[in-house]
Amino acid sequence: MSSEIYSIVGTLFQIYFYMILVYVLMSWLPNVRESFVGELLGKLVEPYLAPFRRFIPPIMGMIDISPIVALFVLQLAQQGVYAILGYLL
């Protein structure tokens, strides 16, 4: 039972990780974020990325490293959830 919960939680975190990654990569291609998929990913990912963008300015005005920090924090959150689940189960 507990291994199933770990698996589900891990899968959800992994899906969100890849959603952020795809959304960031979409910024390299013109007009892709204006597509249906781009707008959908934006609605799901931007609320998470916005606080990081607010506190981490782009380097030299062009390179946005906030998604890298956001992905790192997401991985830490996953480990935290695993620790909580380990304590509860």
Order of alpha helices (4+ residues) and beta strands (2+ residues): alpha-alpha-alpha
